Amino acid sequence: MRDVREWTAPLVRFLGRHRDPVVVQTLRSATAATVAYVVALRLSPEPAPLTAPLTALLVVQVTLYATLTNGIRRVNAVVAGVLVAIAFSLLVGLTWWSLALLIVAALVVGRLVKVDEYVPEVAISAMLVLGVTTVGNTAWARVVETLIGAVVGLACNLLLAPPVWVDEAGESIEGLARRLRRLMRRMGEEAAGRTPVDHATARLHEARRLDHDIVEVDAALRQAEDSLRLNPRVREGLLHRVVLRTGLDTLEICTVVLRVLARTFTDLAKQRDPEPLFAPPTGAAVEQLLSEIGDAVVSFAVLVTTDVSVSAESAESRLTTELHTAAATRDKLAQLLLEEVQRDAAQWQLLGAVLTEVNRMLDELDTEHRSRRLLEELDRCTAEQRERMPRLTWLRERARSSRVRIAVRASRRARGAPRQ
């Protein structure tokens, strides 16, 4: 009995994470494949209609939006591959040279039917079907199984709510912000003392590697944006998408500015070696300012990934306080840098660049600047949506106004006010 509990414990923990998007997607895929197989057992003459669950797995997408936009192309790719495989099974069967011709023909057919990024799936489907379809009389059963799998896959995406990947995207954005803060603190600590050229160069390489992190975060955010589109569980999908996207844009700008700042520190280290980058008071101010900006970056990431109003207000208040503190330190640093330039004007361009770059990061993180950017992006997305789908936008606005009227009437009845 104990061995059974130990063996089933991982499965119990897996099922206990029923709200995890990975678990949800796994269960949806397994359900679609199983249902497709059961239906195909009744409708297909084949004893083991495996093409149906295979097609269902290919059709079931991570998000509902991806299913509706890409499902038809994917189904076309699978059906085209099946038809190519049927033709080859009737004519030549499976040999090494027929497999080569099959792949070439499938890729050409994929281009002709315009399935875009799913061209390789035409060849994959053709190879899989040809491997299990060597008798001409049973080949056409694969078409039936493919259609069964496609219908079941689309139905599962419509009936079973797809997962929402917003939390995962938020974790990716916060992770990027924390990596930015760690690099800022490391650069500030080194700027406060003697910074060898190789250390400054290493920080520059670290800043450049952050570009790869941005690519990964962008991929997670695209998945989250798709999961918000046409999702019945999400009411303000557009607002969530715009908040996350503009937040990542701001962090990307801060990353670029930090890379430029790392390059400025490297150039200073080359010119001042073996002396410190800054005088002791200036170096201490640089360390303090970079630490404060790093904290503000993390608070900004928490703000854009928080959807609860109370937590969002707390995060915005904390960010505002940190930006005010950083601005005061920036003013102090500006005075110290001016004094250094007056004593020795040899590196005035690099010292001025340091101040310019920290100012740019503070401007990007400013709450008023973010509010303006957010409103502009919302207006732009709404205008594009109206131009692309005018009827759907009209229906949404009418439904929203109806909800508002119902809420106003209910509020008046609760207060005992007369109807108008």
TORKOL-4160 file (C-alpha; in steps of 0.2 Angstrom, whole numbers, padded with zeros to 4 digits, m for minus):
420
<pt num="1" X="0000" Y="0000" Z="0000"/>
<pt num="2" X="0014" Y="0012" Z="0004"/>
<pt num="3" X="0022" Y="0008" Z="m0013"/>
<pt num="4" X="0006" Y="0013" Z="m0021"/>
<pt num="5" X="0005" Y="0029" Z="m0012"/>
<pt num="6" X="0023" Y="0033" Z="m0016"/>
<pt num="7" X="0020" Y="0029" Z="m0035"/>
<pt num="8" X="0004" Y="0040" Z="m0036"/>
<pt num="9" X="0011" Y="0055" Z="m0026"/>
<pt num="10" X="0018" Y="0064" Z="m0041"/>
<pt num="11" X="0002" Y="0061" Z="m0051"/>
<pt num="12" X="m0008" Y="0068" Z="m0036"/>
<pt num="13" X="0004" Y="0083" Z="m0035"/>
<pt num="14" X="0002" Y="0086" Z="m0054"/>
<pt num="15" X="m0017" Y="0086" Z="m0053"/>
<pt num="16" X="m0017" Y="0097" Z="m0038"/>
<pt num="17" X="m0010" Y="0111" Z="m0049"/>
<pt num="18" X="m0026" Y="0112" Z="m0058"/>
<pt num="19" X="m0024" Y="0130" Z="m0062"/>
<pt num="20" X="m0007" Y="0129" Z="m0068"/>
<pt num="21" X="m0007" Y="0133" Z="m0087"/>
<pt num="22" X="0005" Y="0119" Z="m0091"/>
<pt num="23" X="m0007" Y="0107" Z="m0082"/>
<pt num="24" X="m0022" Y="0114" Z="m0090"/>
<pt num="25" X="m0015" Y="0113" Z="m0107"/>
<pt num="26" X="m0009" Y="0095" Z="m0104"/>
<pt num="27" X="m0026" Y="0089" Z="m0099"/>
<pt num="28" X="m0034" Y="0098" Z="m0113"/>
<pt num="29" X="m0023" Y="0090" Z="m0126"/>
<pt num="30" X="m0025" Y="0073" Z="m0118"/>
<pt num="31" X="m0044" Y="0075" Z="m0117"/>
<pt num="32" X="m0045" Y="0080" Z="m0136"/>
<pt num="33" X="m0034" Y="0066" Z="m0141"/>
<pt num="34" X="m0044" Y="0053" Z="m0131"/>
<pt num="35" X="m0061" Y="0059" Z="m0137"/>
<pt num="36" X="m0055" Y="0059" Z="m0155"/>
<pt num="37" X="m0049" Y="0041" Z="m0154"/>
<pt num="38" X="m0065" Y="0036" Z="m0146"/>
<pt num="39" X="m0075" Y="0044" Z="m0160"/>
<pt num="40" X="m0064" Y="0037" Z="m0173"/>
<pt num="41" X="m0066" Y="0020" Z="m0166"/>
<pt num="42" X="m0085" Y="0021" Z="m0170"/>
<pt num="43" X="m0084" Y="0030" Z="m0187"/>
<pt num="44" X="m0067" Y="0023" Z="m0195"/>
<pt num="45" X="m0065" Y="0006" Z="m0202"/>
<pt num="46" X="m0048" Y="0005" Z="m0195"/>
<pt num="47" X="m0045" Y="m0006" Z="m0179"/>
<pt num="48" X="m0033" Y="0007" Z="m0172"/>
<pt num="49" X="m0037" Y="0025" Z="m0180"/>
<pt num="50" X="m0022" Y="0034" Z="m0173"/>
<pt num="51" X="m0022" Y="0048" Z="m0186"/>
<pt num="52" X="m0038" Y="0055" Z="m0177"/>
<pt num="53" X="m0029" Y="0058" Z="m0160"/>
<pt num="54" X="m0013" Y="0064" Z="m0169"/>
<pt num="55" X="m0023" Y="0077" Z="m0178"/>
<pt num="56" X="m0032" Y="0082" Z="m0162"/>
<pt num="57" X="m0015" Y="0085" Z="m0154"/>
<pt num="58" X="m0009" Y="0095" Z="m0169"/>
<pt num="59" X="m0025" Y="0106" Z="m0169"/>
<pt num="60" X="m0026" Y="0109" Z="m0150"/>
<pt num="61" X="m0017" Y="0126" Z="m0148"/>
<pt num="62" X="m0010" Y="0134" Z="m0132"/>
<pt num="63" X="m0023" Y="0148" Z="m0134"/>
<pt num="64" X="m0040" Y="0150" Z="m0141"/>
<pt num="65" X="m0035" Y="0165" Z="m0152"/>
<pt num="66" X="m0021" Y="0154" Z="m0159"/>
<pt num="67" X="m0033" Y="0140" Z="m0163"/>
<pt num="68" X="m0046" Y="0151" Z="m0172"/>
<pt num="69" X="m0032" Y="0160" Z="m0182"/>
<pt num="70" X="m0021" Y="0146" Z="m0185"/>
<pt num="71" X="m0032" Y="0131" Z="m0184"/>
<pt num="72" X="m0038" Y="0131" Z="m0202"/>
<pt num="73" X="m0021" Y="0132" Z="m0209"/>
<pt num="74" X="m0015" Y="0118" Z="m0198"/>
<pt num="75" X="m0030" Y="0107" Z="m0203"/>
<pt num="76" X="m0026" Y="0111" Z="m0221"/>
<pt num="77" X="m0008" Y="0106" Z="m0218"/>
<pt num="78" X="m0013" Y="0089" Z="m0210"/>
<pt num="79" X="m0026" Y="0085" Z="m0224"/>
<pt num="80" X="m0014" Y="0090" Z="m0238"/>
<pt num="81" X="m0001" Y="0079" Z="m0230"/>
<pt num="82" X="m0013" Y="0064" Z="m0228"/>
<pt num="83" X="m0019" Y="0066" Z="m0246"/>
<pt num="84" X="m0001" Y="0066" Z="m0252"/>
<pt num="85" X="0003" Y="0051" Z="m0242"/>
<pt num="86" X="m0013" Y="0042" Z="m0249"/>
<pt num="87" X="m0007" Y="0045" Z="m0267"/>
<pt num="88" X="0010" Y="0038" Z="m0263"/>
<pt num="89" X="0003" Y="0023" Z="m0254"/>
<pt num="90" X="m0008" Y="0019" Z="m0269"/>
<pt num="91" X="0006" Y="0021" Z="m0281"/>
<pt num="92" X="0023" Y="0015" Z="m0274"/>
<pt num="93" X="0021" Y="0012" Z="m0255"/>
<pt num="94" X="0035" Y="0015" Z="m0243"/>
<pt num="95" X="0053" Y="0014" Z="m0249"/>
<pt num="96" X="0069" Y="0025" Z="m0246"/>
<pt num="97" X="0067" Y="0034" Z="m0263"/>
<pt num="98" X="0048" Y="0036" Z="m0261"/>
<pt num="99" X="0051" Y="0043" Z="m0244"/>
<pt num="100" X="0062" Y="0056" Z="m0252"/>
<pt num="101" X="0050" Y="0060" Z="m0266"/>
<pt num="102" X="0036" Y="0061" Z="m0253"/>
<pt num="103" X="0045" Y="0074" Z="m0243"/>
<pt num="104" X="0048" Y="0085" Z="m0258"/>
<pt num="105" X="0031" Y="0083" Z="m0264"/>
<pt num="106" X="0023" Y="0087" Z="m0247"/>
<pt num="107" X="0034" Y="0103" Z="m0245"/>
<pt num="108" X="0029" Y="0109" Z="m0263"/>
<pt num="109" X="0010" Y="0105" Z="m0259"/>
<pt num="110" X="0012" Y="0115" Z="m0243"/>
<pt num="111" X="0018" Y="0130" Z="m0252"/>
<pt num="112" X="0004" Y="0128" Z="m0265"/>
<pt num="113" X="m0010" Y="0127" Z="m0252"/>
<pt num="114" X="m0002" Y="0142" Z="m0243"/>
<pt num="115" X="m0002" Y="0135" Z="m0225"/>
<pt num="116" X="0013" Y="0147" Z="m0221"/>
<pt num="117" X="0023" Y="0142" Z="m0206"/>
<pt num="118" X="0014" Y="0125" Z="m0206"/>
<pt num="119" X="0023" Y="0119" Z="m0222"/>
<pt num="120" X="0034" Y="0107" Z="m0212"/>
<pt num="121" X="0018" Y="0099" Z="m0204"/>
<pt num="122" X="0013" Y="0094" Z="m0222"/>
<pt num="123" X="0028" Y="0083" Z="m0224"/>
<pt num="124" X="0027" Y="0077" Z="m0206"/>
<pt num="125" X="0009" Y="0071" Z="m0208"/>
<pt num="126" X="0013" Y="0063" Z="m0224"/>
<pt num="127" X="0027" Y="0053" Z="m0217"/>
<pt num="128" X="0017" Y="0048" Z="m0202"/>
<pt num="129" X="0002" Y="0043" Z="m0212"/>
<pt num="130" X="0013" Y="0034" Z="m0225"/>
<pt num="131" X="0021" Y="0024" Z="m0211"/>
<pt num="132" X="0004" Y="0016" Z="m0206"/>
<pt num="133" X="m0005" Y="0017" Z="m0223"/>
<pt num="134" X="0002" Y="0004" Z="m0235"/>
<pt num="135" X="m0014" Y="m0003" Z="m0241"/>
<pt num="136" X="m0024" Y="0007" Z="m0253"/>
<pt num="137" X="m0041" Y="0002" Z="m0247"/>
<pt num="138" X="m0038" Y="0009" Z="m0229"/>
<pt num="139" X="m0029" Y="0025" Z="m0235"/>
<pt num="140" X="m0045" Y="0035" Z="m0237"/>
<pt num="141" X="m0050" Y="0030" Z="m0219"/>
<pt num="142" X="m0036" Y="0042" Z="m0214"/>
<pt num="143" X="m0045" Y="0057" Z="m0221"/>
<pt num="144" X="m0060" Y="0053" Z="m0211"/>
<pt num="145" X="m0049" Y="0051" Z="m0195"/>
<pt num="146" X="m0040" Y="0068" Z="m0199"/>
<pt num="147" X="m0057" Y="0077" Z="m0200"/>
<pt num="148" X="m0063" Y="0069" Z="m0184"/>
<pt num="149" X="m0047" Y="0074" Z="m0175"/>
<pt num="150" X="m0048" Y="0092" Z="m0182"/>
<pt num="151" X="m0066" Y="0094" Z="m0177"/>
<pt num="152" X="m0063" Y="0087" Z="m0160"/>
<pt num="153" X="m0048" Y="0098" Z="m0157"/>
<pt num="154" X="m0057" Y="0113" Z="m0162"/>
<pt num="155" X="m0072" Y="0108" Z="m0151"/>
<pt num="156" X="m0061" Y="0106" Z="m0136"/>
<pt num="157" X="m0053" Y="0123" Z="m0138"/>
<pt num="158" X="m0071" Y="0131" Z="m0139"/>
<pt num="159" X="m0079" Y="0120" Z="m0125"/>
<pt num="160" X="m0064" Y="0119" Z="m0113"/>
<pt num="161" X="m0057" Y="0136" Z="m0107"/>
<pt num="162" X="m0039" Y="0138" Z="m0113"/>
<pt num="163" X="m0026" Y="0143" Z="m0100"/>
<pt num="164" X="m0022" Y="0161" Z="m0097"/>
<pt num="165" X="m0003" Y="0164" Z="m0097"/>
<pt num="166" X="m0003" Y="0181" Z="m0089"/>
<pt num="167" X="0005" Y="0176" Z="m0073"/>
<pt num="168" X="0020" Y="0167" Z="m0082"/>
<pt num="169" X="0022" Y="0183" Z="m0092"/>
<pt num="170" X="0022" Y="0194" Z="m0076"/>
<pt num="171" X="0035" Y="0182" Z="m0068"/>
<pt num="172" X="0046" Y="0184" Z="m0084"/>
<pt num="173" X="0045" Y="0203" Z="m0083"/>
<pt num="174" X="0049" Y="0204" Z="m0065"/>
<pt num="175" X="0063" Y="0192" Z="m0067"/>
<pt num="176" X="0070" Y="0204" Z="m0081"/>
<pt num="177" X="0068" Y="0218" Z="m0069"/>
<pt num="178" X="0078" Y="0209" Z="m0055"/>
<pt num="179" X="0092" Y="0205" Z="m0067"/>
<pt num="180" X="0093" Y="0223" Z="m0072"/>
<pt num="181" X="0094" Y="0228" Z="m0053"/>
<pt num="182" X="0108" Y="0216" Z="m0050"/>
<pt num="183" X="0118" Y="0222" Z="m0064"/>
<pt num="184" X="0115" Y="0241" Z="m0059"/>
<pt num="185" X="0121" Y="0237" Z="m0041"/>
<pt num="186" X="0136" Y="0228" Z="m0047"/>
<pt num="187" X="0141" Y="0242" Z="m0058"/>
<pt num="188" X="0138" Y="0255" Z="m0044"/>
<pt num="189" X="0148" Y="0245" Z="m0032"/>
<pt num="190" X="0163" Y="0245" Z="m0044"/>
<pt num="191" X="0161" Y="0263" Z="m0049"/>
<pt num="192" X="0163" Y="0268" Z="m0031"/>
<pt num="193" X="0181" Y="0261" Z="m0031"/>
<pt num="194" X="0194" Y="0257" Z="m0043"/>
<pt num="195" X="0187" Y="0248" Z="m0058"/>
<pt num="196" X="0199" Y="0238" Z="m0069"/>
<pt num="197" X="0196" Y="0239" Z="m0087"/>
<pt num="198" X="0192" Y="0220" Z="m0088"/>
<pt num="199" X="0179" Y="0222" Z="m0074"/>
<pt num="200" X="0170" Y="0236" Z="m0084"/>
<pt num="201" X="0171" Y="0226" Z="m0100"/>
<pt num="202" X="0163" Y="0211" Z="m0091"/>
<pt num="203" X="0149" Y="0222" Z="m0085"/>
<pt num="204" X="0146" Y="0228" Z="m0103"/>
<pt num="205" X="0145" Y="0210" Z="m0109"/>
<pt num="206" X="0132" Y="0206" Z="m0096"/>
<pt num="207" X="0122" Y="0221" Z="m0101"/>
<pt num="208" X="0123" Y="0215" Z="m0119"/>
<pt num="209" X="0117" Y="0198" Z="m0114"/>
<pt num="210" X="0101" Y="0205" Z="m0107"/>
<pt num="211" X="0095" Y="0207" Z="m0125"/>
<pt num="212" X="0093" Y="0188" Z="m0125"/>
<pt num="213" X="0083" Y="0189" Z="m0109"/>
<pt num="214" X="0071" Y="0202" Z="m0118"/>
<pt num="215" X="0068" Y="0190" Z="m0132"/>
<pt num="216" X="0063" Y="0176" Z="m0120"/>
<pt num="217" X="0052" Y="0188" Z="m0110"/>
<pt num="218" X="0044" Y="0194" Z="m0127"/>
<pt num="219" X="0040" Y="0177" Z="m0132"/>
<pt num="220" X="0031" Y="0174" Z="m0115"/>
<pt num="221" X="0022" Y="0190" Z="m0117"/>
<pt num="222" X="0016" Y="0186" Z="m0134"/>
<pt num="223" X="0009" Y="0169" Z="m0128"/>
<pt num="224" X="0000" Y="0179" Z="m0114"/>
<pt num="225" X="m0007" Y="0192" Z="m0126"/>
<pt num="226" X="m0014" Y="0177" Z="m0137"/>
<pt num="227" X="m0021" Y="0169" Z="m0122"/>
<pt num="228" X="m0031" Y="0185" Z="m0117"/>
<pt num="229" X="m0038" Y="0187" Z="m0135"/>
<pt num="230" X="m0056" Y="0180" Z="m0137"/>
<pt num="231" X="m0055" Y="0172" Z="m0120"/>
<pt num="232" X="m0072" Y="0171" Z="m0111"/>
<pt num="233" X="m0063" Y="0171" Z="m0094"/>
<pt num="234" X="m0055" Y="0188" Z="m0097"/>
<pt num="235" X="m0065" Y="0204" Z="m0098"/>
<pt num="236" X="m0053" Y="0218" Z="m0100"/>
<pt num="237" X="m0041" Y="0208" Z="m0112"/>
<pt num="238" X="m0035" Y="0224" Z="m0121"/>
<pt num="239" X="m0031" Y="0233" Z="m0106"/>
<pt num="240" X="m0020" Y="0218" Z="m0099"/>
<pt num="241" X="m0011" Y="0217" Z="m0116"/>
<pt num="242" X="m0007" Y="0235" Z="m0117"/>
<pt num="243" X="m0001" Y="0236" Z="m0099"/>
<pt num="244" X="0010" Y="0222" Z="m0101"/>
<pt num="245" X="0017" Y="0227" Z="m0118"/>
<pt num="246" X="0021" Y="0245" Z="m0113"/>
<pt num="247" X="0029" Y="0239" Z="m0097"/>
<pt num="248" X="0040" Y="0227" Z="m0107"/>
<pt num="249" X="0044" Y="0241" Z="m0119"/>
<pt num="250" X="0049" Y="0252" Z="m0104"/>
<pt num="251" X="0061" Y="0239" Z="m0097"/>
<pt num="252" X="0068" Y="0236" Z="m0114"/>
<pt num="253" X="0072" Y="0255" Z="m0116"/>
<pt num="254" X="0080" Y="0254" Z="m0098"/>
<pt num="255" X="0091" Y="0239" Z="m0104"/>
<pt num="256" X="0097" Y="0249" Z="m0119"/>
<pt num="257" X="0101" Y="0264" Z="m0109"/>
<pt num="258" X="0110" Y="0253" Z="m0096"/>
<pt num="259" X="0120" Y="0245" Z="m0110"/>
<pt num="260" X="0126" Y="0262" Z="m0115"/>
<pt num="261" X="0130" Y="0267" Z="m0097"/>
<pt num="262" X="0141" Y="0251" Z="m0096"/>
<pt num="263" X="0150" Y="0257" Z="m0112"/>
<pt num="264" X="0153" Y="0274" Z="m0104"/>
<pt num="265" X="0160" Y="0266" Z="m0088"/>
<pt num="266" X="0171" Y="0255" Z="m0099"/>
<pt num="267" X="0178" Y="0270" Z="m0109"/>
<pt num="268" X="0181" Y="0279" Z="m0093"/>
<pt num="269" X="0190" Y="0264" Z="m0086"/>
<pt num="270" X="0201" Y="0264" Z="m0101"/>
<pt num="271" X="0205" Y="0283" Z="m0100"/>
<pt num="272" X="0208" Y="0283" Z="m0081"/>
<pt num="273" X="0216" Y="0267" Z="m0078"/>
<pt num="274" X="0224" Y="0264" Z="m0065"/>
<pt num="275" X="0214" Y="0278" Z="m0056"/>
<pt num="276" X="0196" Y="0276" Z="m0050"/>
<pt num="277" X="0182" Y="0280" Z="m0062"/>
<pt num="278" X="0176" Y="0294" Z="m0051"/>
<pt num="279" X="0182" Y="0304" Z="m0035"/>
<pt num="280" X="0176" Y="0295" Z="m0019"/>
<pt num="281" X="0161" Y="0306" Z="m0016"/>
<pt num="282" X="0155" Y="0305" Z="m0034"/>
<pt num="283" X="0158" Y="0286" Z="m0034"/>
<pt num="284" X="0147" Y="0284" Z="m0019"/>
<pt num="285" X="0133" Y="0295" Z="m0026"/>
<pt num="286" X="0134" Y="0284" Z="m0042"/>
<pt num="287" X="0133" Y="0268" Z="m0032"/>
<pt num="288" X="0118" Y="0275" Z="m0022"/>
<pt num="289" X="0109" Y="0282" Z="m0038"/>
<pt num="290" X="0111" Y="0265" Z="m0047"/>
<pt num="291" X="0104" Y="0256" Z="m0032"/>
<pt num="292" X="0089" Y="0267" Z="m0031"/>
<pt num="293" X="0085" Y="0266" Z="m0049"/>
<pt num="294" X="0087" Y="0247" Z="m0048"/>
<pt num="295" X="0074" Y="0247" Z="m0034"/>
<pt num="296" X="0063" Y="0258" Z="m0045"/>
<pt num="297" X="0064" Y="0246" Z="m0060"/>
<pt num="298" X="0058" Y="0231" Z="m0049"/>
<pt num="299" X="0044" Y="0242" Z="m0042"/>
<pt num="300" X="0039" Y="0247" Z="m0060"/>
<pt num="301" X="0039" Y="0229" Z="m0065"/>
<pt num="302" X="0028" Y="0224" Z="m0050"/>
<pt num="303" X="0016" Y="0238" Z="m0054"/>
<pt num="304" X="0013" Y="0233" Z="m0072"/>
<pt num="305" X="0011" Y="0215" Z="m0068"/>
<pt num="306" X="m0001" Y="0218" Z="m0053"/>
<pt num="307" X="m0020" Y="0217" Z="m0058"/>
<pt num="308" X="m0027" Y="0220" Z="m0040"/>
<pt num="309" X="m0032" Y="0238" Z="m0037"/>
<pt num="310" X="m0026" Y="0239" Z="m0019"/>
<pt num="311" X="m0009" Y="0231" Z="m0023"/>
<pt num="312" X="m0007" Y="0241" Z="m0039"/>
<pt num="313" X="m0010" Y="0257" Z="m0029"/>
<pt num="314" X="0003" Y="0252" Z="m0016"/>
<pt num="315" X="0016" Y="0248" Z="m0030"/>
<pt num="316" X="0013" Y="0264" Z="m0038"/>
<pt num="317" X="0015" Y="0274" Z="m0022"/>
<pt num="318" X="0031" Y="0264" Z="m0018"/>
<pt num="319" X="0038" Y="0268" Z="m0036"/>
<pt num="320" X="0034" Y="0286" Z="m0034"/>
<pt num="321" X="0043" Y="0287" Z="m0018"/>
<pt num="322" X="0058" Y="0278" Z="m0025"/>
<pt num="323" X="0059" Y="0290" Z="m0040"/>
<pt num="324" X="0058" Y="0305" Z="m0029"/>
<pt num="325" X="0073" Y="0298" Z="m0019"/>
<pt num="326" X="0082" Y="0294" Z="m0035"/>
<pt num="327" X="0079" Y="0311" Z="m0042"/>
<pt num="328" X="0086" Y="0320" Z="m0026"/>
<pt num="329" X="0102" Y="0308" Z="m0028"/>
<pt num="330" X="0103" Y="0313" Z="m0046"/>
<pt num="331" X="0103" Y="0331" Z="m0042"/>
<pt num="332" X="0117" Y="0328" Z="m0030"/>
<pt num="333" X="0127" Y="0318" Z="m0043"/>
<pt num="334" X="0125" Y="0332" Z="m0056"/>
<pt num="335" X="0133" Y="0344" Z="m0044"/>
<pt num="336" X="0147" Y="0332" Z="m0040"/>
<pt num="337" X="0150" Y="0329" Z="m0058"/>
<pt num="338" X="0151" Y="0347" Z="m0062"/>
<pt num="339" X="0164" Y="0350" Z="m0049"/>
<pt num="340" X="0174" Y="0335" Z="m0057"/>
<pt num="341" X="0173" Y="0343" Z="m0074"/>
<pt num="342" X="0179" Y="0360" Z="m0067"/>
<pt num="343" X="0194" Y="0352" Z="m0059"/>
<pt num="344" X="0198" Y="0341" Z="m0074"/>
<pt num="345" X="0189" Y="0344" Z="m0091"/>
<pt num="346" X="0198" Y="0329" Z="m0100"/>
<pt num="347" X="0183" Y="0317" Z="m0098"/>
<pt num="348" X="0169" Y="0330" Z="m0098"/>
<pt num="349" X="0159" Y="0321" Z="m0112"/>
<pt num="350" X="0159" Y="0304" Z="m0103"/>
<pt num="351" X="0155" Y="0312" Z="m0087"/>
<pt num="352" X="0140" Y="0321" Z="m0095"/>
<pt num="353" X="0135" Y="0305" Z="m0103"/>
<pt num="354" X="0133" Y="0297" Z="m0086"/>
<pt num="355" X="0121" Y="0310" Z="m0081"/>
<pt num="356" X="0111" Y="0309" Z="m0097"/>
<pt num="357" X="0109" Y="0291" Z="m0096"/>
<pt num="358" X="0103" Y="0290" Z="m0078"/>
<pt num="359" X="0091" Y="0304" Z="m0083"/>
<pt num="360" X="0084" Y="0294" Z="m0097"/>
<pt num="361" X="0080" Y="0279" Z="m0086"/>
<pt num="362" X="0071" Y="0290" Z="m0073"/>
<pt num="363" X="0061" Y="0298" Z="m0087"/>
<pt num="364" X="0056" Y="0281" Z="m0094"/>
<pt num="365" X="0050" Y="0275" Z="m0076"/>
<pt num="366" X="0041" Y="0291" Z="m0072"/>
<pt num="367" X="0022" Y="0287" Z="m0068"/>
<pt num="368" X="0016" Y="0302" Z="m0078"/>
<pt num="369" X="0025" Y="0297" Z="m0093"/>
<pt num="370" X="0019" Y="0279" Z="m0092"/>
<pt num="371" X="0001" Y="0285" Z="m0090"/>
<pt num="372" X="0002" Y="0296" Z="m0106"/>
<pt num="373" X="0010" Y="0281" Z="m0115"/>
<pt num="374" X="m0003" Y="0269" Z="m0109"/>
<pt num="375" X="m0017" Y="0280" Z="m0115"/>
<pt num="376" X="m0009" Y="0283" Z="m0132"/>
<pt num="377" X="m0007" Y="0264" Z="m0134"/>
<pt num="378" X="m0025" Y="0261" Z="m0129"/>
<pt num="379" X="m0032" Y="0274" Z="m0141"/>
<pt num="380" X="m0021" Y="0267" Z="m0155"/>
<pt num="381" X="m0026" Y="0248" Z="m0152"/>
<pt num="382" X="m0045" Y="0253" Z="m0151"/>
<pt num="383" X="m0044" Y="0263" Z="m0167"/>
<pt num="384" X="m0035" Y="0248" Z="m0176"/>
<pt num="385" X="m0048" Y="0236" Z="m0169"/>
<pt num="386" X="m0063" Y="0248" Z="m0175"/>
<pt num="387" X="m0055" Y="0248" Z="m0192"/>
<pt num="388" X="m0052" Y="0230" Z="m0193"/>
<pt num="389" X="m0068" Y="0223" Z="m0185"/>
<pt num="390" X="m0081" Y="0238" Z="m0185"/>
<pt num="391" X="m0096" Y="0226" Z="m0182"/>
<pt num="392" X="m0088" Y="0217" Z="m0168"/>
<pt num="393" X="m0083" Y="0233" Z="m0160"/>
<pt num="394" X="m0100" Y="0240" Z="m0161"/>
<pt num="395" X="m0108" Y="0225" Z="m0153"/>
<pt num="396" X="m0095" Y="0226" Z="m0139"/>
<pt num="397" X="m0098" Y="0244" Z="m0136"/>
<pt num="398" X="m0117" Y="0241" Z="m0136"/>
<pt num="399" X="m0116" Y="0227" Z="m0124"/>
<pt num="400" X="m0105" Y="0237" Z="m0112"/>
<pt num="401" X="m0117" Y="0252" Z="m0112"/>
<pt num="402" X="m0131" Y="0240" Z="m0108"/>
<pt num="403" X="m0121" Y="0233" Z="m0093"/>
<pt num="404" X="m0118" Y="0251" Z="m0087"/>
<pt num="405" X="m0137" Y="0255" Z="m0089"/>
<pt num="406" X="m0142" Y="0240" Z="m0079"/>
<pt num="407" X="m0129" Y="0244" Z="m0066"/>
<pt num="408" X="m0136" Y="0262" Z="m0064"/>
<pt num="409" X="m0154" Y="0256" Z="m0063"/>
<pt num="410" X="m0149" Y="0243" Z="m0050"/>
<pt num="411" X="m0140" Y="0257" Z="m0040"/>
<pt num="412" X="m0155" Y="0268" Z="m0041"/>
<pt num="413" X="m0167" Y="0255" Z="m0035"/>
<pt num="414" X="m0156" Y="0251" Z="m0021"/>
<pt num="415" X="m0156" Y="0269" Z="m0016"/>
<pt num="416" X="m0174" Y="0271" Z="m0019"/>
<pt num="417" X="m0172" Y="0284" Z="m0032"/>
<pt num="418" X="m0186" Y="0286" Z="m0045"/>
<pt num="419" X="m0183" Y="0279" Z="m0062"/>
<pt num="420" X="m0180" Y="0290" Z="m0077"/>
